[in-house]
Amino acid sequence: MNTYTRLPINLVKGKGCRVWDDKGTSYLDMVAGIAVCNLGHAHPRVIKALETQAHEMFHCSNLYGIPIQENLAEMIVKNTFDSKVFFCNSGAEANEAAIKLARRCMIRENKVRSKIITCANSFHGRTLATVAATGQDRFKVGFDPIPEGFDTVAYGDMDALETALDDHTGAIMLEPIQGEGGVNVPPPGYLKKVRQFCDDHGLLLILDEVQTGMGRTGRLFGYMHEDVKPDIMTLAKALGNGFPVGALIARPDIASGFTPGSHASTFGGNPLAMACGVATMEVMLEENIAAASAEQGKYLMDELKDLSHRHACIQEIRGKGLMIGVDMDQDISSLVPAGLEKGILLNVIKGYTLRLIPPLIISRTEIDQAIKTIDLLLKEKGL
């Protein structure tokens, strides 16, 4: 169906930070499948894990024990906080499950407190509930009636949270850094203040780490920059390094809100996805990919700042690790197709923000190539 405005290339192969189209043309990938292939394309450890598991079992059912699920869940819990894990297939599913779990727990404690506060410019998915939670009206057009139960406030604004709080509020849901909203970084200490606010008012804190998780921001998970712990957290995108997998993580007392039959997923936690997830986590931890993301992200940020001295159109550069947004003073959507002609995949959101989210294994040589190409593109467009 016509749900994408597709670019005029057909990608058929990937390796590391490069992809190839069906004509054999190579491109430097600064998109990584939208922050998915954090270990790069076709990582050998993930390939081997998938191939080995494919010879054993593709799928059974969550009606039975699946040992490799326990392995991945244990790895996640060991590297986050005391919790239980529910596996699904995508970020939207993980966030949908988080909303359901939060409401179930809130209603269990107090039937009045079922509303969730979310943030303007947030993005939580494309299901009806996650669209309702998303703080961008453009994703809601044409889908009325939108489910109720969400209040939207300004991101990074504690006064706005205070104002929105009422007797019906039970949880706050936000991204540690907003991705689709423009790579928006909150003020320092914001997450810590929100955590304290939730504690003070008996609210659940739900952190959507679908894009910020798995080393993207320079820490294994985005919340770790402020040394806070959520009550509920969601993961997807890079968890399987390209194989579809999502996860809902919640404190044990919160997780107990789900009981047999209250929530499920036919394909969630299937052996193939779990094998990819385990291999991805192993590489992430063994090779300290988050630290590499922080180091290369700083280098990329410094190079972009230098680039801004040569191009007045660059208004602001922000981000953490290898999740970087570059705001321009005019619409730069044309950079994306123009980039294809120069052998680079770029992503522009909202017309004005260049979002750079390459594989976390990107080298300085590849970063230099990206900067040189972006510089050339801006020059050719007189920017």
C-alpha positions in Angstrom: 0.0 0.0 0.0 1.1 3.6 -0.6 2.3 4.3 3.0 5.8 5.4 2.2 7.3 8.0 -0.1 10.1 5.8 -1.3 13.4 6.9 -2.6 14.5 5.8 -6.1 16.8 3.0 -5.1 16.4 -0.7 -4.2 18.6 -1.9 -1.5 19.6 -5.5 -1.6 22.8 -5.9 0.5 24.5 -4.5 3.6 27.8 -5.0 5.3 29.0 -3.0 8.3 28.2 0.7 7.6 27.6 0.3 3.9 24.7 -0.9 1.8 24.3 -1.7 -1.9 21.5 -1.3 -4.4 20.4 -3.8 -7.1 22.7 -2.0 -9.5 25.8 -2.5 -7.4 26.1 1.1 -6.2 27.5 1.4 -2.7 26.2 3.9 0.0 27.5 5.0 3.3 24.6 4.4 5.7 24.0 7.2 8.2 20.5 5.9 8.9 21.1 2.3 10.1 17.5 1.2 9.3 16.3 4.1 11.5 18.6 3.4 14.5 18.2 -0.4 14.1 21.4 -1.9 12.9 23.6 -0.6 15.7 26.2 -3.3 15.1 26.1 -2.6 11.4 24.6 -4.7 8.7 25.2 -8.5 8.5 27.1 -8.7 11.8 28.8 -12.2 11.7 27.9 -13.1 15.3 24.2 -12.3 14.7 24.3 -14.2 11.4 25.8 -17.2 13.1 23.3 -17.2 15.9 20.4 -16.9 13.5 21.7 -19.7 11.3 22.3 -22.0 14.2 18.9 -21.4 15.7 17.2 -21.8 12.2 18.5 -25.4 12.2 16.9 -26.0 15.6 13.5 -24.3 15.7 11.8 -21.3 14.1 8.7 -21.1 16.2 6.7 -23.0 18.8 4.4 -21.1 21.1 4.5 -19.3 24.4 2.3 -22.0 25.7 5.6 -23.8 26.3 8.9 -22.9 27.9 11.4 -21.3 25.5 14.8 -21.5 27.2 16.5 -18.9 25.0 13.9 -16.4 26.1 15.1 -16.8 29.6 18.6 -16.2 28.4 17.9 -12.9 26.8 15.6 -11.8 29.6 18.3 -12.5 32.1 20.8 -10.5 30.1 18.5 -7.5 29.9 17.6 -7.6 33.6 21.3 -8.0 34.7 22.1 -4.9 32.7 19.1 -2.7 33.6 17.2 -3.1 36.9 15.4 -5.7 38.9 12.5 -6.5 36.6 10.5 -9.0 34.5 10.5 -9.1 30.7 7.7 -9.6 28.1 8.8 -10.1 24.5 7.0 -8.8 21.5 7.9 -7.9 17.9 8.3 -4.1 17.6 8.5 -0.8 19.5 4.9 0.0 18.9 3.9 -3.4 20.4 6.2 -2.8 23.4 4.7 0.6 24.0 1.2 -0.7 23.6 2.0 -3.4 26.2 3.5 -0.7 28.5 0.3 1.3 28.3 -1.8 -1.7 29.0 0.4 -2.8 31.9 0.4 0.6 33.5 -3.3 1.0 33.3 -3.9 -2.4 34.6 -1.7 -1.6 37.6 -3.2 1.8 38.1 -6.7 0.5 38.0 -5.7 -2.4 40.4 -4.6 0.2 42.9 -7.1 3.0 42.2 -9.7 2.9 39.5 -9.6 6.7 39.1 -6.0 7.0 38.2 -5.8 5.7 34.6 -4.5 8.7 32.7 -0.9 8.9 31.3 1.0 12.2 30.8 3.1 12.2 27.6 5.2 14.9 25.9 4.7 17.2 22.9 6.9 16.1 19.9 7.1 12.5 21.3 6.7 9.4 19.2 5.6 6.1 20.6 4.3 4.1 17.6 1.6 3.6 15.0 -1.1 1.6 16.8 -4.1 3.5 17.9 -3.1 3.6 21.6 0.5 4.6 20.8 -0.7 7.2 18.3 -2.9 8.6 21.1 0.2 8.7 23.3 2.3 10.4 20.6 2.5 14.2 21.1 2.4 15.0 17.3 -1.0 15.7 15.7 0.2 14.8 12.2 0.2 11.1 13.2 -3.4 11.2 14.3 -5.1 12.8 11.3 -7.8 10.6 9.8 -7.9 8.1 12.7 -10.7 9.5 14.9 -11.9 8.6 17.4 -8.5 8.6 19.0 -8.4 6.7 22.3 -8.7 8.9 25.4 -6.6 8.9 28.6 -3.5 10.9 27.6 -2.5 14.4 28.5 0.3 16.1 26.5 2.8 18.6 28.1 5.9 20.4 26.9 9.0 18.2 26.9 11.6 19.1 29.5 9.2 21.4 31.4 8.6 20.4 35.0 6.1 23.2 35.6 4.0 21.8 32.7 4.0 18.4 34.5 2.8 20.1 37.7 0.0 21.8 35.9 -1.2 18.6 34.1 -1.2 16.5 37.2 -4.7 15.7 38.6 -6.5 13.0 40.5 -6.8 10.9 37.4 -3.1 10.8 36.6 -1.3 7.5 37.1 1.8 7.6 35.0 4.3 9.6 32.9 5.6 8.2 29.6 8.5 9.8 27.8 11.7 9.3 25.7 15.0 10.0 27.3 15.8 11.8 24.1 13.1 12.4 21.5 13.9 10.8 18.2 11.2 11.3 15.6 10.3 14.6 17.3 13.6 16.1 16.2 16.4 14.6 18.4 15.3 16.7 21.3 17.6 16.5 24.3 15.9 17.5 27.6 17.6 19.9 30.1 20.2 18.3 32.4 18.6 16.7 35.4 15.2 16.4 33.8 14.8 12.7 34.1 16.0 12.8 37.7 13.4 15.5 38.4 10.7 13.5 36.7 11.6 10.4 38.7 11.3 12.4 41.9 8.0 13.9 40.7 6.7 10.4 40.1 7.9 9.2 43.5 6.3 12.2 45.3 2.9 11.7 43.6 2.8 7.9 43.4 3.0 7.8 39.6 4.6 5.2 37.3 7.5 6.3 35.2 7.5 4.7 31.7 10.6 5.3 29.6 10.4 4.6 25.9 14.0 3.5 25.0 13.0 2.1 21.6 15.4 4.4 19.9 17.7 5.5 22.7 18.4 2.0 24.0 21.2 -0.5 23.0 24.1 2.0 23.2 22.7 4.6 20.9 23.3 7.6 23.2 26.7 6.5 24.5 25.3 4.5 27.4 23.7 1.1 27.2 20.4 2.7 27.9 19.5 6.4 27.8 18.2 6.6 31.4 21.7 5.7 32.6 23.0 9.2 31.8 21.1 10.5 34.9 21.4 7.4 37.1 17.6 7.0 37.5 15.5 3.8 37.1 12.1 3.6 35.4 9.2 1.5 36.6 8.5 0.4 33.1 10.9 0.5 30.1 10.4 -0.5 26.4 13.0 -1.7 23.9 13.0 -2.7 20.2 14.8 -1.4 17.1 18.5 -2.4 17.8 17.7 -5.2 20.3 17.8 -7.8 17.4 20.2 -5.7 15.2 17.6 -5.9 12.4 15.6 -9.0 13.3 12.2 -7.8 14.6 12.0 -8.0 18.4 10.6 -5.8 21.1 10.6 -6.0 24.9 8.6 -4.6 27.8 10.6 -4.5 31.0 8.9 -3.7 34.4 9.7 -3.9 38.1 8.4 -7.3 39.5 5.6 -5.7 41.5 4.4 -3.8 38.3 4.9 -6.8 36.1 2.5 -8.8 38.3 -0.3 -6.7 36.9 -0.1 -9.1 33.9 -1.6 -12.5 34.6 -2.1 -15.5 32.3 -4.5 -14.4 29.5 -4.2 -10.7 30.2 -1.7 -10.0 27.4 0.1 -12.2 24.8 1.9 -12.2 21.5 1.9 -15.2 19.1 5.3 -14.4 17.6 6.8 -12.5 20.6 9.9 -14.1 22.0 10.2 -16.6 19.1 13.5 -18.6 19.1 14.9 -16.8 16.0 14.4 -13.4 17.5 15.8 -14.4 20.8 18.9 -15.9 19.2 19.5 -12.6 17.4 18.8 -10.7 20.6 21.2 -12.8 22.7 24.0 -12.4 20.1 23.4 -8.7 19.8 23.6 -8.2 23.6 26.7 -10.3 23.8 28.5 -8.2 21.3 27.2 -5.0 22.8 28.6 -5.9 26.2 31.8 -7.7 25.2 33.0 -5.0 22.9 31.6 -2.1 25.0 29.7 -0.7 22.0 28.1 2.0 24.1 31.5 3.5 24.9 32.4 3.4 21.2 29.2 5.2 20.5 30.1 7.9 23.0 33.6 8.3 21.6 32.6 8.4 17.9 29.6 10.6 18.7 31.8 13.2 20.2 34.1 13.1 17.2 31.1 13.5 14.9 29.6 16.3 17.0 33.0 18.2 16.9 33.2 17.8 13.1 29.6 19.0 12.7 30.4 22.1 14.9 33.4 22.8 12.6 31.1 22.4 9.6 28.7 24.9 11.1 31.4 27.6 10.9 31.4 27.1 7.1 27.6 27.0 6.6 25.4 29.7 8.1 22.3 27.5 7.5 23.2 25.3 10.5 21.4 26.7 13.5 21.9 24.0 16.2 23.6 20.7 16.8 22.4 18.5 19.6 22.3 14.9 20.7 24.2 12.3 22.7 26.4 9.5 21.4 25.5 8.7 17.8 22.0 10.1 18.0 22.5 13.6 16.6 20.2 16.2 15.2 21.3 19.2 13.1 18.8 22.0 12.7 18.9 24.1 9.6 17.2 27.5 8.9 15.3 26.2 5.9 13.8 23.1 4.4 16.6 20.6 3.6 14.5 17.6 2.5 16.2 17.7 -0.9 19.5 16.6 0.8 18.1 13.1 1.1 17.8 12.3 -2.7 20.8 14.5 -3.5 22.8 12.4 -1.0 22.0 9.2 -3.0 23.9 10.7 -5.9 26.9 11.2 -3.7 26.7 7.7 -2.2 25.3 8.4 1.2 22.0 7.6 3.0 20.7 10.6 5.0 17.5 11.2 7.0 15.7 14.5 7.4 12.8 14.8 9.9 10.2 17.6 9.9 12.0 19.1 6.9 14.5 21.1 8.9 16.5 18.5 11.0 19.2 16.3 9.6 19.1 13.2 11.9 22.4 11.2 12.0 21.9 7.8 13.5 24.6 5.6 11.8 25.7 2.1 13.0 27.6 2.4 16.3 30.6 0.6 14.8 31.2 3.5 12.4 34.9 4.5 12.0 36.4 7.9 12.0 37.3 7.5 8.3 33.6 6.9 7.6 32.6 9.8 9.7 35.1 12.0 7.8 33.5 10.8 4.5 30.0 11.7 5.8 31.1 15.2 6.9 32.9 15.8 3.6 29.8 14.7 1.6 27.4 16.7 3.7 29.7 19.7 3.3 29.6 19.2 -0.5 25.8 18.9 -0.5 25.3 22.1 1.4 27.8 23.9 -0.9 26.0 22.7 -4.0 22.7 24.0 -2.7 24.2 27.3 -1.7 23.7 26.8 2.0 
